[in-house]
Amino acid sequence: MNFYVDTCIYLNLWKKETRQGKPFWKYANDFFEKVKVSKNIVYYSGFVLKELTYKLTEEEFKEKTRLFRSKNYKRIFPSDKDLKLASKIESMTKFEISYYDILHFILSKNTNAILVTRDKKLIRFARKNFVNAKRPEEL
């Protein structure tokens, strides 16, 4: 199994996020620990990195993104066709799903990877469009 992990999951882990008594950071940590000991690949893109720059300080970003140098992580790049398709889908969804989230969906589909996210709208959209999408605790 290979994965494409949405930005929110990294933030759950690094910001030690909990909501309504649920330790989202622990679910994320458990998922990443399983990946570390497996031969699974975690794909990421410049869009994940870009989103992280909005949420982390420059120092945090440098420290935390060292994770992506691990052997299990592989950076992928969208094609021009992917970028155009993301704009088209964003418009079709009446902007209910963000451009970046649609790109995460497209890149997951391109790599035949499970999309790991907490975004309920994105999970529904992905599943409707034949991309396996799950929360970390479901894996």
Rosetta constraint file for C-alpha pairs under 8 A:
AtomPair CA 1 CA 40 HARMONIC 5.71 0.50
AtomPair CA 1 CA 41 HARMONIC 7.48 0.50
AtomPair CA 1 CA 113 HARMONIC 7.03 0.50
AtomPair CA 1 CA 114 HARMONIC 7.50 0.50
AtomPair CA 2 CA 40 HARMONIC 5.22 0.50
AtomPair CA 2 CA 41 HARMONIC 4.85 0.50
AtomPair CA 2 CA 42 HARMONIC 5.96 0.50
AtomPair CA 2 CA 43 HARMONIC 7.61 0.50
AtomPair CA 2 CA 112 HARMONIC 7.52 0.50
AtomPair CA 2 CA 113 HARMONIC 4.84 0.50
AtomPair CA 2 CA 114 HARMONIC 6.27 0.50
AtomPair CA 3 CA 40 HARMONIC 7.57 0.50
AtomPair CA 3 CA 41 HARMONIC 6.26 0.50
AtomPair CA 3 CA 42 HARMONIC 4.77 0.50
AtomPair CA 3 CA 43 HARMONIC 6.07 0.50
AtomPair CA 3 CA 108 HARMONIC 7.44 0.50
AtomPair CA 3 CA 113 HARMONIC 4.64 0.50
AtomPair CA 3 CA 114 HARMONIC 4.65 0.50
AtomPair CA 3 CA 115 HARMONIC 5.96 0.50
AtomPair CA 3 CA 116 HARMONIC 6.72 0.50
AtomPair CA 4 CA 42 HARMONIC 5.61 0.50
AtomPair CA 4 CA 43 HARMONIC 4.80 0.50
AtomPair CA 4 CA 44 HARMONIC 6.11 0.50
AtomPair CA 4 CA 104 HARMONIC 7.38 0.50
AtomPair CA 4 CA 107 HARMONIC 7.65 0.50
AtomPair CA 4 CA 108 HARMONIC 5.67 0.50
AtomPair CA 4 CA 113 HARMONIC 5.89 0.50
AtomPair CA 4 CA 114 HARMONIC 6.05 0.50
AtomPair CA 4 CA 115 HARMONIC 4.96 0.50
AtomPair CA 4 CA 116 HARMONIC 6.08 0.50
AtomPair CA 5 CA 9 HARMONIC 6.73 0.50
AtomPair CA 5 CA 10 HARMONIC 7.78 0.50
AtomPair CA 5 CA 42 HARMONIC 6.95 0.50
AtomPair CA 5 CA 43 HARMONIC 7.03 0.50
AtomPair CA 5 CA 44 HARMONIC 6.78 0.50
AtomPair CA 5 CA 115 HARMONIC 5.97 0.50
AtomPair CA 5 CA 116 HARMONIC 4.70 0.50
AtomPair CA 5 CA 117 HARMONIC 6.44 0.50
AtomPair CA 6 CA 10 HARMONIC 7.40 0.50
AtomPair CA 6 CA 48 HARMONIC 6.93 0.50
AtomPair CA 6 CA 101 HARMONIC 7.77 0.50
AtomPair CA 6 CA 104 HARMONIC 6.83 0.50
AtomPair CA 6 CA 115 HARMONIC 7.17 0.50
AtomPair CA 6 CA 116 HARMONIC 5.93 0.50
AtomPair CA 6 CA 117 HARMONIC 5.19 0.50
AtomPair CA 7 CA 11 HARMONIC 6.44 0.50
AtomPair CA 7 CA 48 HARMONIC 5.41 0.50
AtomPair CA 7 CA 51 HARMONIC 6.77 0.50
AtomPair CA 7 CA 52 HARMONIC 6.85 0.50
AtomPair CA 7 CA 117 HARMONIC 7.89 0.50
AtomPair CA 8 CA 12 HARMONIC 6.05 0.50
AtomPair CA 8 CA 117 HARMONIC 6.76 0.50
AtomPair CA 8 CA 118 HARMONIC 7.05 0.50
AtomPair CA 9 CA 13 HARMONIC 6.44 0.50
AtomPair CA 9 CA 25 HARMONIC 7.95 0.50
AtomPair CA 9 CA 28 HARMONIC 6.14 0.50
AtomPair CA 9 CA 116 HARMONIC 7.52 0.50
AtomPair CA 9 CA 117 HARMONIC 6.26 0.50
AtomPair CA 9 CA 118 HARMONIC 7.21 0.50
AtomPair CA 9 CA 136 HARMONIC 7.84 0.50
AtomPair CA 10 CA 14 HARMONIC 6.13 0.50
AtomPair CA 10 CA 28 HARMONIC 7.32 0.50
AtomPair CA 11 CA 15 HARMONIC 5.51 0.50
AtomPair CA 11 CA 16 HARMONIC 7.76 0.50
AtomPair CA 11 CA 17 HARMONIC 7.58 0.50
AtomPair CA 11 CA 52 HARMONIC 7.94 0.50
AtomPair CA 12 CA 16 HARMONIC 5.75 0.50
AtomPair CA 12 CA 17 HARMONIC 4.84 0.50
AtomPair CA 12 CA 18 HARMONIC 7.67 0.50
AtomPair CA 12 CA 24 HARMONIC 5.74 0.50
AtomPair CA 12 CA 25 HARMONIC 4.68 0.50
AtomPair CA 12 CA 28 HARMONIC 6.64 0.50
AtomPair CA 13 CA 17 HARMONIC 6.72 0.50
AtomPair CA 13 CA 24 HARMONIC 7.21 0.50
AtomPair CA 13 CA 25 HARMONIC 4.09 0.50
AtomPair CA 13 CA 26 HARMONIC 6.95 0.50
AtomPair CA 13 CA 28 HARMONIC 5.56 0.50
AtomPair CA 13 CA 29 HARMONIC 6.04 0.50
AtomPair CA 14 CA 25 HARMONIC 7.27 0.50
AtomPair CA 14 CA 64 HARMONIC 7.63 0.50
AtomPair CA 15 CA 25 HARMONIC 7.43 0.50
AtomPair CA 16 CA 23 HARMONIC 7.87 0.50
AtomPair CA 16 CA 24 HARMONIC 7.46 0.50
AtomPair CA 16 CA 25 HARMONIC 4.83 0.50
AtomPair CA 16 CA 26 HARMONIC 7.77 0.50
AtomPair CA 17 CA 23 HARMONIC 6.62 0.50
AtomPair CA 17 CA 24 HARMONIC 5.67 0.50
AtomPair CA 17 CA 25 HARMONIC 5.24 0.50
AtomPair CA 18 CA 22 HARMONIC 5.34 0.50
AtomPair CA 18 CA 23 HARMONIC 4.50 0.50
AtomPair CA 18 CA 24 HARMONIC 5.14 0.50
AtomPair CA 18 CA 25 HARMONIC 6.59 0.50
AtomPair CA 19 CA 23 HARMONIC 6.86 0.50
AtomPair CA 19 CA 24 HARMONIC 7.13 0.50
AtomPair CA 23 CA 27 HARMONIC 6.58 0.50
AtomPair CA 24 CA 28 HARMONIC 6.23 0.50
AtomPair CA 25 CA 29 HARMONIC 6.01 0.50
AtomPair CA 26 CA 30 HARMONIC 6.02 0.50
AtomPair CA 27 CA 31 HARMONIC 6.25 0.50
AtomPair CA 27 CA 136 HARMONIC 5.88 0.50
AtomPair CA 27 CA 137 HARMONIC 5.25 0.50
AtomPair CA 28 CA 32 HARMONIC 6.22 0.50
AtomPair CA 28 CA 136 HARMONIC 5.73 0.50
AtomPair CA 28 CA 137 HARMONIC 7.37 0.50
AtomPair CA 29 CA 33 HARMONIC 6.07 0.50
AtomPair CA 30 CA 34 HARMONIC 6.30 0.50
AtomPair CA 30 CA 136 HARMONIC 7.98 0.50
AtomPair CA 30 CA 137 HARMONIC 7.90 0.50
AtomPair CA 31 CA 35 HARMONIC 6.37 0.50
AtomPair CA 31 CA 136 HARMONIC 5.66 0.50
AtomPair CA 31 CA 137 HARMONIC 7.06 0.50
AtomPair CA 31 CA 139 HARMONIC 6.99 0.50
AtomPair CA 32 CA 36 HARMONIC 6.11 0.50
AtomPair CA 33 CA 37 HARMONIC 6.66 0.50
AtomPair CA 34 CA 38 HARMONIC 6.32 0.50
AtomPair CA 35 CA 39 HARMONIC 7.21 0.50
AtomPair CA 35 CA 40 HARMONIC 6.03 0.50
AtomPair CA 35 CA 41 HARMONIC 7.70 0.50
AtomPair CA 35 CA 42 HARMONIC 7.88 0.50
AtomPair CA 35 CA 72 HARMONIC 7.42 0.50
AtomPair CA 36 CA 72 HARMONIC 6.93 0.50
AtomPair CA 39 CA 72 HARMONIC 6.80 0.50
AtomPair CA 40 CA 72 HARMONIC 6.32 0.50
AtomPair CA 41 CA 72 HARMONIC 4.81 0.50
AtomPair CA 41 CA 73 HARMONIC 5.69 0.50
AtomPair CA 41 CA 74 HARMONIC 6.83 0.50
AtomPair CA 42 CA 72 HARMONIC 5.98 0.50
AtomPair CA 42 CA 73 HARMONIC 4.80 0.50
AtomPair CA 42 CA 74 HARMONIC 6.27 0.50
AtomPair CA 43 CA 73 HARMONIC 5.83 0.50
AtomPair CA 43 CA 74 HARMONIC 4.94 0.50
AtomPair CA 43 CA 75 HARMONIC 5.69 0.50
AtomPair CA 43 CA 76 HARMONIC 6.48 0.50
AtomPair CA 44 CA 48 HARMONIC 6.38 0.50
AtomPair CA 44 CA 73 HARMONIC 7.28 0.50
AtomPair CA 44 CA 74 HARMONIC 6.35 0.50
AtomPair CA 44 CA 75 HARMONIC 4.96 0.50
AtomPair CA 44 CA 76 HARMONIC 6.12 0.50
AtomPair CA 45 CA 49 HARMONIC 6.68 0.50
AtomPair CA 45 CA 75 HARMONIC 5.40 0.50
AtomPair CA 45 CA 76 HARMONIC 5.28 0.50
AtomPair CA 45 CA 77 HARMONIC 6.11 0.50
AtomPair CA 46 CA 50 HARMONIC 5.93 0.50
AtomPair CA 46 CA 75 HARMONIC 7.75 0.50
AtomPair CA 46 CA 76 HARMONIC 7.93 0.50
AtomPair CA 46 CA 77 HARMONIC 7.36 0.50
AtomPair CA 47 CA 51 HARMONIC 6.12 0.50
AtomPair CA 47 CA 100 HARMONIC 6.52 0.50
AtomPair CA 47 CA 103 HARMONIC 7.97 0.50
AtomPair CA 47 CA 104 HARMONIC 7.99 0.50
AtomPair CA 48 CA 52 HARMONIC 6.21 0.50
AtomPair CA 49 CA 53 HARMONIC 6.41 0.50
AtomPair CA 50 CA 54 HARMONIC 6.92 0.50
AtomPair CA 51 CA 55 HARMONIC 6.82 0.50
AtomPair CA 52 CA 56 HARMONIC 5.88 0.50
AtomPair CA 52 CA 61 HARMONIC 7.05 0.50
AtomPair CA 53 CA 57 HARMONIC 7.11 0.50
AtomPair CA 53 CA 58 HARMONIC 7.21 0.50
AtomPair CA 53 CA 61 HARMONIC 6.57 0.50
AtomPair CA 56 CA 60 HARMONIC 5.65 0.50
AtomPair CA 56 CA 61 HARMONIC 5.61 0.50
AtomPair CA 57 CA 61 HARMONIC 6.01 0.50
AtomPair CA 58 CA 62 HARMONIC 6.33 0.50
AtomPair CA 59 CA 63 HARMONIC 6.30 0.50
AtomPair CA 60 CA 64 HARMONIC 5.82 0.50
AtomPair CA 61 CA 65 HARMONIC 5.80 0.50
AtomPair CA 62 CA 66 HARMONIC 6.80 0.50
AtomPair CA 65 CA 69 HARMONIC 7.83 0.50
AtomPair CA 66 CA 70 HARMONIC 7.64 0.50
AtomPair CA 67 CA 73 HARMONIC 7.99 0.50
AtomPair CA 68 CA 73 HARMONIC 5.46 0.50
AtomPair CA 68 CA 74 HARMONIC 7.42 0.50
AtomPair CA 69 CA 73 HARMONIC 6.63 0.50
AtomPair CA 76 CA 107 HARMONIC 7.83 0.50
AtomPair CA 78 CA 82 HARMONIC 5.61 0.50
AtomPair CA 78 CA 83 HARMONIC 6.70 0.50
AtomPair CA 78 CA 103 HARMONIC 7.93 0.50
AtomPair CA 78 CA 107 HARMONIC 6.87 0.50
AtomPair CA 79 CA 83 HARMONIC 6.51 0.50
AtomPair CA 80 CA 84 HARMONIC 6.33 0.50
AtomPair CA 81 CA 85 HARMONIC 6.07 0.50
AtomPair CA 82 CA 86 HARMONIC 6.09 0.50
AtomPair CA 82 CA 103 HARMONIC 7.38 0.50
AtomPair CA 82 CA 106 HARMONIC 6.93 0.50
AtomPair CA 83 CA 87 HARMONIC 6.51 0.50
AtomPair CA 83 CA 103 HARMONIC 7.31 0.50
AtomPair CA 84 CA 88 HARMONIC 6.34 0.50
AtomPair CA 85 CA 89 HARMONIC 6.10 0.50
AtomPair CA 86 CA 90 HARMONIC 5.99 0.50
AtomPair CA 86 CA 99 HARMONIC 6.16 0.50
AtomPair CA 86 CA 102 HARMONIC 5.68 0.50
AtomPair CA 86 CA 103 HARMONIC 5.83 0.50
AtomPair CA 86 CA 106 HARMONIC 7.50 0.50
AtomPair CA 87 CA 91 HARMONIC 6.31 0.50
AtomPair CA 87 CA 99 HARMONIC 6.57 0.50
AtomPair CA 88 CA 92 HARMONIC 6.22 0.50
AtomPair CA 89 CA 93 HARMONIC 6.11 0.50
AtomPair CA 89 CA 102 HARMONIC 7.29 0.50
AtomPair CA 90 CA 94 HARMONIC 6.40 0.50
AtomPair CA 90 CA 95 HARMONIC 5.11 0.50
AtomPair CA 90 CA 96 HARMONIC 7.43 0.50
AtomPair CA 90 CA 97 HARMONIC 6.30 0.50
AtomPair CA 90 CA 98 HARMONIC 6.55 0.50
AtomPair CA 90 CA 99 HARMONIC 5.85 0.50
AtomPair CA 90 CA 102 HARMONIC 6.96 0.50
AtomPair CA 91 CA 95 HARMONIC 5.66 0.50
AtomPair CA 93 CA 97 HARMONIC 6.56 0.50
AtomPair CA 95 CA 99 HARMONIC 7.95 0.50
AtomPair CA 97 CA 101 HARMONIC 6.43 0.50
AtomPair CA 97 CA 102 HARMONIC 6.69 0.50
AtomPair CA 97 CA 121 HARMONIC 7.08 0.50
AtomPair CA 97 CA 122 HARMONIC 6.77 0.50
AtomPair CA 98 CA 102 HARMONIC 6.25 0.50
AtomPair CA 99 CA 103 HARMONIC 6.25 0.50
AtomPair CA 100 CA 104 HARMONIC 6.25 0.50
AtomPair CA 101 CA 105 HARMONIC 6.26 0.50
AtomPair CA 101 CA 122 HARMONIC 7.04 0.50
AtomPair CA 102 CA 106 HARMONIC 6.18 0.50
AtomPair CA 102 CA 122 HARMONIC 7.93 0.50
AtomPair CA 103 CA 107 HARMONIC 6.03 0.50
AtomPair CA 104 CA 108 HARMONIC 6.08 0.50
AtomPair CA 104 CA 115 HARMONIC 7.64 0.50
AtomPair CA 105 CA 109 HARMONIC 6.22 0.50
AtomPair CA 105 CA 115 HARMONIC 6.92 0.50
AtomPair CA 105 CA 122 HARMONIC 7.89 0.50
AtomPair CA 105 CA 126 HARMONIC 6.45 0.50
AtomPair CA 105 CA 131 HARMONIC 7.48 0.50
AtomPair CA 106 CA 110 HARMONIC 6.10 0.50
AtomPair CA 107 CA 111 HARMONIC 6.22 0.50
AtomPair CA 108 CA 112 HARMONIC 5.84 0.50
AtomPair CA 108 CA 113 HARMONIC 4.93 0.50
AtomPair CA 108 CA 114 HARMONIC 6.44 0.50
AtomPair CA 108 CA 115 HARMONIC 5.81 0.50
AtomPair CA 108 CA 131 HARMONIC 7.23 0.50
AtomPair CA 109 CA 113 HARMONIC 6.46 0.50
AtomPair CA 109 CA 131 HARMONIC 5.93 0.50
AtomPair CA 112 CA 131 HARMONIC 7.75 0.50
AtomPair CA 113 CA 131 HARMONIC 7.96 0.50
AtomPair CA 113 CA 132 HARMONIC 7.51 0.50
AtomPair CA 114 CA 131 HARMONIC 7.01 0.50
AtomPair CA 114 CA 132 HARMONIC 5.07 0.50
AtomPair CA 114 CA 133 HARMONIC 5.51 0.50
AtomPair CA 114 CA 134 HARMONIC 7.10 0.50
AtomPair CA 115 CA 131 HARMONIC 7.29 0.50
AtomPair CA 115 CA 132 HARMONIC 6.22 0.50
AtomPair CA 115 CA 133 HARMONIC 4.48 0.50
AtomPair CA 115 CA 134 HARMONIC 6.33 0.50
AtomPair CA 116 CA 133 HARMONIC 5.82 0.50
AtomPair CA 116 CA 134 HARMONIC 5.14 0.50
AtomPair CA 116 CA 135 HARMONIC 5.49 0.50
AtomPair CA 116 CA 136 HARMONIC 6.22 0.50
AtomPair CA 117 CA 122 HARMONIC 7.80 0.50
AtomPair CA 117 CA 123 HARMONIC 7.19 0.50
AtomPair CA 117 CA 133 HARMONIC 7.09 0.50
AtomPair CA 117 CA 134 HARMONIC 6.25 0.50
AtomPair CA 117 CA 135 HARMONIC 5.31 0.50
AtomPair CA 117 CA 136 HARMONIC 7.24 0.50
AtomPair CA 118 CA 123 HARMONIC 7.56 0.50
AtomPair CA 118 CA 134 HARMONIC 7.65 0.50
AtomPair CA 118 CA 135 HARMONIC 5.53 0.50
AtomPair CA 119 CA 123 HARMONIC 6.16 0.50
AtomPair CA 120 CA 124 HARMONIC 6.20 0.50
AtomPair CA 121 CA 125 HARMONIC 6.08 0.50
AtomPair CA 122 CA 126 HARMONIC 5.92 0.50
AtomPair CA 123 CA 127 HARMONIC 6.09 0.50
AtomPair CA 123 CA 133 HARMONIC 5.42 0.50
AtomPair CA 123 CA 134 HARMONIC 6.94 0.50
AtomPair CA 124 CA 128 HARMONIC 6.07 0.50
AtomPair CA 125 CA 129 HARMONIC 6.26 0.50
AtomPair CA 126 CA 130 HARMONIC 6.25 0.50
AtomPair CA 126 CA 131 HARMONIC 4.94 0.50
AtomPair CA 126 CA 132 HARMONIC 6.73 0.50
AtomPair CA 126 CA 133 HARMONIC 6.28 0.50
AtomPair CA 127 CA 131 HARMONIC 5.22 0.50
AtomPair CA 127 CA 132 HARMONIC 5.81 0.50
AtomPair CA 127 CA 133 HARMONIC 6.33 0.50
AtomPair CA 134 CA 138 HARMONIC 6.13 0.50
AtomPair CA 134 CA 139 HARMONIC 7.23 0.50
AtomPair CA 135 CA 139 HARMONIC 7.19 0.50
